[in-house]
Amino acid sequence: MKKELGIYIHIPFCTSRCPYCDFYSNAGCREDEISRYAAAVAAQLVQWSRMCGEYAVDTVYFGGGTPTLLSLRDFGLLMDALGGHYDIEPGAEISCECNTADAEYLRGLRSLGVNRLSIGAQSLDDDELRELGRVHNSADFVRTYNDAREAGFDNISADLMLGIPCQSRESLHMTLERLCALKPEHVSAYCLRIEESTPFGKAVGRLPLPPEDDIAEMYLGTIKFLAGQEIEQYEISNFARAGYECRHNLKYWNCDEYLGFGASAHSFFGSERFSCPRSLERYLGGEYIAGRTKPSPADLETEYVMLAMRRTAGLVADEYVGRFGVDPHEKYRGRFSEFVRRGLVTADMSGYRFTPRGMLVSNTVLSSILDL
Amino acid sequence: MEKTARQKHIRNFSIIAHIDHGKSTLADRLLEATSAVSKRDIKEQLLDSMDLERERGITIKAHAVRLNYTAHDGEVYTLNLIDTPGHVDFNYEVSRSLNACEGALLVVDATQGIEAQTLANAYLAVDANLEIVPVINKIDLPAADIERVRSEIEEIIGIPAEGCPAISAKLGLNIEQVLERIVRDIPPPGGDEEAPLSCLIFDSYYDSYLGVVVYVRVMDGRVRPGDRIMMMSSRKTFEVVDVGIMEPFGLKKRDCLSAGDVGYITASIKNVGDTRVGDTVTSADRPCAAPLPGFKKVNPMVYAGIYPADGARYEDLRDALEKLKLNDASLVFEPETSVALGFGFRCGFLGLLHMEIIEERLEREFGLDLITTAPSVIYEVQCKNRGLLKIDNPTDYPAQDEIERAYEPIVKAGIITPTEFVGGLMELCQERRGVFLDMKYLDPARVELSYRLPLGEIIFDFFDALKSRSRGYASLDYEFDGYAESKLVKLDFLINGEQVDALTFIVHEDKVHALARRIAEKLKENIPRQLFEVPIQAAVGGRIIARETVKALRKDVLAKCYGGDITRKKKLLEKQKEGKKKMRQLGSVQVAPEAFMAVFRLGEED
């Protein structure tokens, strides 16, 4: 029986940079540059396929940047490289991120085998979208969503953002209502994080950000609202109808193996972590590995707890025993007890998990209980 | 008694001035003009050998140097310059240095005129019966007003200033006039070379090869290597190893020091505590009848707790304090433990500047990060059953019902200010519980205010407030003036219901409410939000008089954990954990050292 593998493909291009984003991406690239990049990724896929003989790929994820800046021809090239050199399972989840896309492009993606679409809505309030410096408005999102449905996507996710400048609990509620009316299978809701290196980071004092306590309320309100729509939380920022959890992203939190292709993409494979250089130039020059570490058993244990606790399933005792051969309660019962007492964590024989309030302060809790 | 030919060619003098009036620059020029040092060797302010002294433009320790000058009369004179610290914290040391001299140059800035320390130092010189030679400096500046300053010197200090040297030490202008004045106006030293030995100690320092090097002025008699000497205050005896003189670049051995000379003695002395400034050195075999007048053991006036920010460096801090103590007999310290701050030392200082200097040297020369508590004075408390207690640590202050009477130290402060700021400064003195004594016009534009003020008020940012309310023009000097009964209360703080020992203050009851509110607010701003609500309470004798609340932490920065890059997430947690290690645990609450510092450094602007 083959081991399972996730594949991540990073497309580091955008029509314009959003002022809050610090993911690796390049704005204003020409079509031929993008094509050249796609060819380079195809080459990496071919090269690395040699170490994947014992693996069956059950998830593929095209992320960015904006993967839909790839022409359908270039997209096809990558899908061919995957299909030709990897054992792709018949029921594999093949996701692609997009912002807006036209109907024809979406039909093309679907026919290439992409079966899950993750649309970066961020908000359905046009003022908030302007604050975020997004190039689309809420009507563009709805149109893309409907076109995707028509193109045959039956697994669609929408990204939302909490803590946008000028956002209020009321405006978020409106966004959630409008979104849920479209019946998405999956929702991601991230808190806007101000990164120092971004234009937002430099303007932070002048941004009309909602107060932290309001953002906390927005987060708790979102969990409740989506649950009312039978879209249940399964990770700190991710929500899905039963059976529609993103299998690819779950690999990160489950400490399963994945390979990352393209500039700045990260891998966890064969008990090593490595990443491609965060530079187009170096990547196009054939450099695939910029950083590489082999976590010690203790590191792996810490990483497991850190990542597992992101899930609503939390630290699962049986899973832990299976991985590390010891009972987790001996180490963690005492460490979690203060937080259990404060209602931030629930604990029982089957494991430990954050309550919604606990999720909000998970860093504080984890930095206290982990051996970092 | 007839002076010897040798004595007739000696002049022992000091330079006194208000801070920044150019004392050290003039000293440099005198050294240069007498070719004691060549121009190329002149670092700015040669006598201020500590980096700190050069940077701050202040003299912390007394120094002495011997110059040779060929005067216009063709004779060669030995000029012993004894440089004195210029700050009120070191008044006693100044007075001892002056007693080693026959004269003093009084340097006055031609643009500023007479300031508080000019006056205070001039009075000390008058008390020591010195011949005062006024020198007007900085005449190169456009705002220089030589005539006004000349008449100020005559009218305010009452010494003739007609024809006194008007110089620019910076440009080296008219320096020779100063040297001629020293020779002409300052009397040569007297003293009987045949009488029993008596020397005045005006400074000492520890050298790892020589032991303690004692700077002395020989008043009577002679001292040679091999002599047995005795410190009159302690009656400890030592055998002299070397005697000699202080040249600009080091010590130079001599066979003998005689009455009138300024020089050094080494005698395998291990501890500067045995060579107190002001003490008399005499011969152990043939002691003089009485010690020289004026000796006193100086006692610390200001106390504070000093803790290493990193608790693991406690031993380093102790070693550093011991090293500083080698050269500073007035620094006292003893171990102290605080629940909030860990292991540290309660240190006693002559004053706030002394404290700042010690702190800065610990941080700079020994690379220590410190937490220094708010400074405190010594309170005297008459207890119902324990008698009179001296309290140098607010934590030790007895409970209110045990106290019969409480006393606090008082100073007499002189403030010289341009008239336009008088109103604001009187208000400041009132706010600080001052009692008005006197106001004198020095000239139509400037006045001297005299107030009696509690020392406890002065050490709490008074100087900053004085400067900010006078746009930097007012100057301050003060002297200890005994204890006075006062209505004092002990102000405690509770964080999350637990009393924090490091946050205890002794305050006058009229001011306790305002201070309690200010500190509670500062704490609220500086205590990081915890996973639960943290009440901050200010209490006097169990009664809560101010309250603030640090709201519970609702939300962290929730980073995406996306695209499989878990290293950033891990780093974020590591950083958070690292930050926590520096925190002090107060029961269930974690507080950064910075929070304490913010409270201890409450300033006027708050």
Interface residues (C-beta under 8 A of the other chain):
Chain A: Y8 H10 F23 G63 Y190 C191 R193 E212 D213 I215 A216 Y219 I236 S237 N249 K251 Y252 W253 Y258 G260 S264 A265 H266 S267 F268 R273 S275 G291 T302 E303 M306 L307 R310 F339 R342 L344 M359 L360 V361 S362 N363 T364 V365 L366 S367 S368 L370 L372
Chain B: L531 F532 K551 L553 R554 K555 D556 V557 L558 A559 K560 C561 Y562 G563 G564 D565 I566 T567 K569 K570 L572 L573 E574 Q576 K577 K580
